[in-house]
Structures are given as C-alpha cells and as structure tokens.
Amino acid sequence: MIRSLQGTIAAIGENSLVVEVHNIGYLVYTPTARQQYVPGTTVFLHTYLVVRETALDLYGFLEPSELTFFELLLGVPKIGPKSALQILCQADIALLSAAILEQDPEHLSKLSGIGKKTAANLVSHLEGKIDHLTLPSHLATNPNSHLSEAQIDAIDALITLGYDPQEARGYVIKQDKTTDTKSLVQAVLKQIPIP
C-alpha cells in the first residue's frame, strides 16, 4: 500500500495531479478545486491505493484528516472511490463533520450540493464513527458557528436562486457580518454572475 507521495507537480487536471518522483509521473486523484496547486512546486500527499482488475488508482490528500474521511466514505454503501472523492470536492471536512455530529443531512445537502439521498446516507452510516477522530481544532467545530443568522439565510436564498452552494457560501462570508439578509443577497448578486 502506498501511503504517501512527495514529488514535483508536473501537471494539474480536473481533480487530479501528475506528481513526478525520481522521473516517474504518478497520476493522483485529489480535490484540486480546493487547493491552489502550482506546477513545478513540491507537494506531499497522504495517499490511498485502490486496486482494481484493470487499474491501480492512487488518491491523495494534503491533510491526514481528508484521507481518514475518504476511507470512512468508502465504508458507506454505494460509495466507491470516485464518489468519495467527488463528495470531498463538494464538501469540506468541517461541513461533513458538523452534518454527521449534528445528524443534519439537509444542511449538508443545501450547502454542498450533495444530493439529499446521498447526504442522508452519509449522515446515517457515519453516525458515531467520527466521534473518536482527533480533528484539527478548526475542523472540530460547526463550520457555520461563526456565521450570523442573516448570513445563513442569505446562503439559503442564493441556493434557492440556483447558485452553486459552495460559491454562494464563499461570497456571503466575504460580506459584512452585521448586514441584514436582503442587503447581503443584493451585495452578492452584484459580484457573481447569474447562473
């Protein structure tokens, strides 16, 4: 089992990197949208090797906690490696942790864009399985605990209008926390294109 890989980023694809180690390029599937990878820089990834009849697929993550969640997701019925990676591309560890700990699949579904059935499946199957995990302090808390009620309502409003949940959340967080819901939505609508 290959558990880690350190090398130079030779190429960046959609949710994948080619990491060159001693003149050998390894294709590693990873959530590239969440990180600012730069070709030519050195990267260290915590990895998981998936062995199939026709291929050996390598999945890699910058943080050990991401790898841990990836492995937990593989234990959920009907979720394979590609689905697990897609989930980690859509929802960060803080959001997943909060949804599981609070048994709140609807909130996970709203903020991440993960389907309602998948979110419910994740929350029910991972209940009690992350309690023992030692997550970094910034991940162990509810990702929305620092958001005002107006910000949460504004995110919900933007999602209802058809905006990507992660994008909507990112833009709302950048606004003044004390602003009311209507003003927040208007401010965000001036910054992001109509879906």
Secondary structure, DSSP 8 states (H G I E B T S, - for coil): ---EEEEEEEEEETTEEEEEETTEEEEEE--GGGS---TTSEEEEEEEEEE-SS-EEEEEESSHHHHHHHHHHHTSTT--HHHHHHHHHHS-HHHHHHHHHTT-HHHHHHHH---HHHHHHHHHHHTTTSTT----TTTSS-TTTTS-HHHHHHHHHHHHTT--HHHHHHHHHTS-TTS-HHHHHHHHHHHS---
